[in-house]
Amino acid sequence: MATTHTRSAARAMMAPSVIALFIWMLVPLALTLWFSTLRYTFYDPLTPFIGIENYTYFLTDPRFISAFQNTLILVAGVLAITVIGGTLIALLLDQQFFGQSPVRLLVLAPFFVMPTVAALVWKNMMMNPVYGVIGQALNAIGLPSVDWLTNYPLLSIIIIVAWQWLPFATLIFLTSLQSLSEDQKEAAEMDGAKPLSIFFYITLPHMKRAITVVILIQTIFLLSIYAEIFVTTGGGVSSSNLPFLIASIISLEGDVGTASAGGIVAVVLANIVSIFLVRLVGKNLEA
């Protein structure tokens, strides 16, 4: 049992790491907040204080509304594919069949591919309208090929990102399924329950916590998607999200002040989403 002395010693040993972590987190955030109040560009040595002018300019920029909508669609689309697809794949992998271990390894492999590499593979080998696998398959059945990245840029990015994150969701769901007692399902079967009833009333409630954790973790990472957009479509109104818009403002326009204001806005929005999801996770973990 921990005593007052041991607790004090533990706090003293952890203090340097905690202080270093806070400095590492707060200093960049504080500098970003300060830069957001200045008219700070690469092309002007003067940096006068302008208050919230950068925030007003960023929030009223038509590109912000478009990027915000694209961010929501991207996150929602990837979550829908990974949660539904991950559940179905996990149910299949939970069955006994020949070659189970190699199949599981192949299913999980995309998660270990770097985002830039995955985007290049999909752009050049899968979605290319001339020699891509999808285009060739459509031509083989008599349908015209589709220029995915030009005609459906946001949908293409959703597919690429979902392909990367589907293994993660599958792994979490498979772990949850393997912790489900077979006695419950056998008792339900003996009572005459159909497979769909067993899934909706036994399996799915058991997976509730795993689904909540997957949604929380993926949302945090999906809010910062950048490489896939840069490699495939290069941005634009149809596919830019908030991180890409902010990066474009500072790299193409050299406007550090507006980009910093956009960064603060993105941090606030991300924290609102995170607080909501953390509360949702807490309720499910307590249930």
Disulfide bonds with the S-S distance in Angstrom:
none
